[in-house]
Amino acid sequence: MRILFIGDVVGKTGRTAILERLPGLIRDWTLDLVVVNGENAAGGFGITEAIYNDFIDAGADAVTLGNHAWNQKEALVFIERAPRLVRPLNFPRHTPGRGAALVETKRGARALIINAMGRVFMEPLNDPFDAVARELDACPLREAADAIVVDIHCEASSEKQGMGFFCDGRVSLVVGTHTHVPTADHQILAGGTAYMTDAGMTGDYDSVIGMQKEEPLHRFLTGIPSGRFEPAGGVATLSGVAVETNDSTGLALRIAPVRIGGRLEPAMPEFWVG
């Protein structure tokens, strides 16, 4: 199975990159499964129903969230009629929506998408490791799902790495989101799970984690807010990770970073290109 995971989409420039590039990538790379983290898609904070539908129409099979899941209040309502929108699994029990979704891929296979949020320097949610373990017990790889992707939305790289090793051999891919900077540690772990600490953001990298530079710099220099954070409006780099799995085991065979457009040095999965 060919899987593309796309990191946090930030604002209009990130959305534009998805809508313009994703359909062509699906065609050219013969992708089976596309997962997009959309928690910063609406003005940098949260997601709307229209944006969710745009991502699905562009070819996303699932959209994951994170700590900004509810910044757009409409998400509390429309998530109930958005079966492929996945918020953190370890929110309190009665939180609207779902923390995992079993979706049908473009060629009829079964893929389980899990979104969990870390607790180090983050909101004190329920234990993400326990929540993920229960989901994997209920829907094991090879038996109930042909591929499993875990989006671990964390501040601390150590917690993301911990989740990678915790899931090794039980899922196809563990990928970190939230810090908006792509890491260079993409690898296949000993048990066969593909791993990357952070997929980076799909947004303008002439920015402070996707936001116009002036307000963050002002706060760093003075400690005083002078206005709102606003998404940077330059050309986005579509950032993420590409994984190919073994159809028999559901585990990873190959992994590569993806960076297309914008300011960052390009990166493509050579095993699918040329």
N, C-alpha and C positions, 0 to 999 in steps of 0.2 A: 504494500500500500504506500502511496506517495502522499505525504502529509506536509502542509505548509502552515506554520503558526506565525501570525503577524503580531508584533508587539504593540503596546499601547498607542492607540490612534489619538492624536492630540489636535483638537480644533478642526477648523475648515480645511486647512492645508493638508492635514492628515487624511481627512475624509476624501478630499479630491484625489490623493494618491491611490486610495483604495478603489474608488470608482473608476479611475482611468486605467489602472494597471492590473487589477485582480482578474478581470475576465480574460485578458491575454495570457496571464501566467497560468491560469487553469487550463487553457487550451494548449499552450506551448509546452508545458511541463506535464501534461496529462495528470493533473492532480486528482486524487481521490477524496481528500479531506482538507478543508481549509477552516482554521479557527482564528478568530480575530479578537484581540482584547480591545473592547470599546469603551472602557470606563472614563476616558477623558475626551470622548468624541464631541460632546456638546459644549462648545466654548471652553474646553479644557477640563470640565467638571461634569461627569455623569453622561447619560445617554437619553435620547428621546425615542419615541416609537418610530418616528419618521426615519431617523438615522439607522436604527436597528433594521428596519425594513429595507433601506438602501443597501446595507451590507449584505443582507440575505439575497437581495436581488442581484448584487454584483457577484455572488457565488460563495459567500461564507456559509459554511454548514453549521457553525455555532459561533456565538459571540459571548465572551466572558467579561466579567466586571472586576470589582475590587473595592477599595475603601471609599470611592466616590460613587458607589452604586446608586445611592438615593439622592444625590445632589439635584437632579431633576426630579421633582416630586411626582411627576406623571409615571415615573418608572415603578413606583409602588403599586400602581394599578395595572399598567399595560403588561408588566412582566408575567402576569397570570395568563395572558393570552399570547405569549411569546415563547413557545416551547423550546426554542433553541437559544434563548437568552439565559445565561448561567451566572448566578451571583455566588459569592463565597459560601461554601458548604457549611462553614462553622459559625454562621450567624445564629442567633438564638432560634429556638425551635419553631416559633410561630411567625418568623419573618416571611413575607411574601416571596413567591418564586421558588426556584429550585437551585441546589448547589451542584447538581450533576444531571446530565442529560444523555440518554442513549439515542444517538441520531443515526439515520441511514446515510451512508456515504454516496458519492456520485455513481458508484457501480454496485450498489446494493449491499455492501458489507455493513457491519454494526460497529459503531465507534462510541465509546463512553468518554464524555468530556466532563472533567471535574475541575472546579475552581475552588481554591482554598486560600485563606488569608493568614499570614503570619502574625505573631504576637509580639515579636521583639521590636520595640519602638513603634508599635502600631496599637490600634484599638484592642482592648482586652476581650477578645472573642473566645469562643470555646476552643478546645484543643484541636488544632488542624490535623495532627497526626492521627489521633483517635478517629476523627471524622472521616478522613481519607481511608483508614483501615477498614472501617465499617462498610464504606461504599465498595471497596475492592473485594471484600468478603461476599457482598451481595451480588456483585457482577464481575466475576473473575475473568481475566484475560484467557482467551482461547475457548472457554466454555460458554460465556454469555456475551463476550465482545471480541471482535476481531482486532481492535486497536483501542488503546486507552491513552488519553492525553490529560496530564495534570498541569494546570496553570497555578503556580504557587506565587501569590501576590504578597511580596515581602519587602521590608526595608533592609533587613540584614542578609548579606550573602551567606553567612553561616547557616541560617535557618533554611534558606533555599537548598543549600548543599545537603543539609540533613534530610530534607524531604526527598532529594534525589536518591540518596543511599537507602532511605527507608522504603522507597518504592521499587528499588532495583530488582529486576527480574519479574515484576508483577505488572508493569505498565510499559507502553511503547515509548513515551516521552514525558519527562518532567522539565518544564521550562519556567523560569522566573519572569515576573513582570513587576512593575511599579517604579523602579529607579530610573527608567528611561534612558539608560546608557547600555549599549550592547557589549557583552563580555566576550572574551576570546577563549573561553574554556569549553566550547562545545566538544562533546566526547560521547562515546558509548561506554557506559559503566560495566563493571565485571559481569553483572548478571544479564546484560543485554538491553538495558534501558538507555535511550538517548537522553542527554542532559545538557542544559545550558543555563547558567546562573541568571542571566537577564537577556531577553530578546531585543532590548532597546525599544525606542519609540518610533512610531510612524508620524513624523512631524518635522518641523524646521529645526535643524541643529545649530543654527545661528541664534541661540537662545539659552536660557537657563532652564533646563529640562522641559523645553517646549514653550516656555513663557517669554514674552518680550523682556529684554534684559534690564530695562531701566528700574522697574519696581523692585525686583529681587536685589539688585545692586544697592538701591537706596536703603532697603531694609538691612542688608548686611553692613552698610557703612554707618547707619544712624541708629538702627534698632527701632525705627519708627515707620509704620505703614503710611504711605501717602496716596494709595489708591488700590484698585483691584489688580490681581494678576490677569493678564490678557494673553491668549495664545499668540505666538509669533506667526507672521503671515508669509514667510518666505517659502520656497519650494521644499517640499518634504522629502526625506529619505524614507522609503518603505523598508522597515527593518524587521527581521524575524529569523526563523530557523526552518530548514528543510530536512525532513527525515524520510527515509525509505525503510519499510519494515518487511520482515519475512512473513508471507501470508500464512505459513504453517504454524508459526509460534506467536506472531504478533509483536515480536521484539525487533529492535532496530538492527539494520544492516549498515546504514550510512547516515551521516549527519553533516550538515554544512550551514554556515551562516548565510543570511540573505540581506543585502543592502543594495537598494536600487534608487537612483536619482538623488537629488539634493547635494549636500556638501560632503558626505562621508565617502570614503573609498569604496567603490563597488565590490560586491561579493555575490557570487552565484554558486549554486550547487553544480559543480562540473560534471557530476554523474548524470545530470539531466540535460545539460547544455552542451551543444557542439559534439 
